[in-house]
C-alpha cells in the first residue's frame, strides 16, 4: 500500500554537533524554518535570517524552545549586497565561525510568458538566483580562508521540468543548479562542498498564499504518494547534505520528490 500520510519526523542523531548553521529566509513556515528546526535537532548552533522583522522574531522564539541556545537572528534582504555581507559578518562575529550556509531565500509566482513584465522577471531572478549568488560569495570568502565549510542551495525540480506559468521561477532555479555545480568546482580544493536540493512540492502557508488551489492540487496529485511533501521531509535531506555523512558529495543536485515518471 502506498503511504499517503506524512511520516513521523525522525529523531536527531547529532549529525551537526558543534557546527554553526545559517539558514536564510527561515522565518515563519516552509522549508527554511523546517531546516532551522532540523539543524537544531541535529545539534547545530543555528542562525536565521529573513527580510520580515516580526516573523523573524517569532521564529527565533519557537527555535529557542528546541535549540541548545537562542538562535542568532539577522535581518537581511538578499537583493542588497551590503545586507548580505553584514549577515555573514554578524554570524561569524556572534558564533566565531560559519560552518554551513543554507540558501533558502527565493521568490515565485505564476505568470504566462505572454503577460510577464520585466519587473516580475527581474524580481524573481534577483531574489532567487542573484540572492543565492550574493550569499554564496560572501560565505565562501570566510569558508575558503578557514579551509572548510558546506553550502546547501534550495533549487527546485522546476529547474528540470516544464510547468506553465513558471518561466521566471524555472529559469532562476535552473540557474541555481548550474551555479551550484560550477561554484563547487571553484572551491573543491579549498575544503568547501556545495550541493543543492531540488524539491517538487512542499506544502506550507506561504506557498498556499502565492499559488492557486487548482495548481497545488494538480501538483500534489502527480506525486507518487498523492500528496505534497512536508517541509520537514526536505529539511532532513538538507541536514544530510550539511553533515559529514555526505563528505564525498559536491556539485550535486539531489531531487527530493516522489513524482510519477
Secondary structure, 3 states (H helix, E strand, C coil): CCCCCCCCCCCCCCCCCCCEEEECCCCCCCHHHHHHHHHHHCCCEEEEEECCHHHHHHHHHHHHCCCCCCCEEEECCCCCHHHHHHHHHHHHHHHCCCCEEEECCCCCCCECCCCCCHHHHHHHHHHHHHHHHHHHHHHHHHHHHHCCEEEEEECCHHHCCCCCCEHHHHHHHHHHHHHHHHHHHHHHHHCEEEEEEEECCEECHHHHHHCCHHHHHHHHHHECCCCCEEHHHHHHHHHHHHCHHHCCCCCCEEEECCECC
